[in-house]
Amino acid sequence: MRGFMNPIQFTDAAVAHIQKMLKSEAEANAFRLSIKKTGCSGFAYVPDLVSKPKADDLQFTAQNDLAVYIDPKAVSFLENIVVDFVVEEGQGLKQKRLVFINPKETGRCGCGESFTIE
């Protein structure tokens, strides 16, 4: 595990949401972010709550002492993103979710599950 400068930013709402989720997960104490090849556009974000980093994960601390681990293979895709937490209401439903605002994205699939970076 290596420490490094924070390549991504978290809104206060995202940190509060992640920390709330961590409190409900007895085994988890950190947030891990990676990506995977998937979907019709190419890649998907993979957020996870974990108890320890993988052997080569990069690590930093976000605001409010949130421990963050990043898959080193995903860093070039994740640099300069903003992780936010939004509540969307529509048709009587309330959807709460993390969103990833990535200036490197060049497209998203219609359902919003995957993205493209050129």
Long-range contacts (C-beta under 8 A, 24 or more apart in sequence): 1-53, 1-55, 1-56, 1-57, 1-58, 1-59, 1-69, 2-56, 2-58, 2-59, 3-58, 3-59, 3-60, 4-58, 4-59, 4-60, 5-60, 6-60, 6-62, 6-68, 7-58, 7-60, 7-70, 7-75, 7-78, 7-79, 7-80, 8-33, 8-68, 8-70, 8-78, 8-79, 8-80, 8-81, 8-82, 8-83, 9-80, 9-81, 9-82, 9-83, 10-62, 10-63, 10-66, 10-68, 10-82, 10-83, 10-84, 11-82, 11-83, 11-84, 11-85, 12-63, 13-84, 13-85, 13-86, 14-83, 14-84, 14-85, 14-98, 15-62, 15-63, 15-64, 15-66, 16-64, 16-85, 17-85, 17-96, 17-98, 18-49, 18-66, 18-85, 18-98, 19-64, 19-66, 21-49, 22-49, 25-49, 27-51, 29-67, 30-66, 30-67, 30-68, 30-69, 31-62, 31-66, 31-67, 31-68, 31-69, 32-57, 32-68, 32-69, 32-70, 32-71, 33-68, 33-69, 33-70, 33-71, 33-74, 33-78, 33-83, 34-70, 34-71, 34-73, 34-74, 35-71, 35-74, 35-77, 35-78, 38-113, 38-114, 39-109, 39-111, 39-113, 39-114, 40-109, 40-110, 40-114, 41-107, 41-108, 41-109, 41-114, 41-115, 41-116, 42-114, 42-115, 42-116, 42-117, 43-77, 43-114, 43-115, 43-116, 43-117, 44-113, 44-114, 44-115, 45-100, 45-115, 47-98, 77-102, 77-104, 77-117, 78-102, 79-104, 80-104
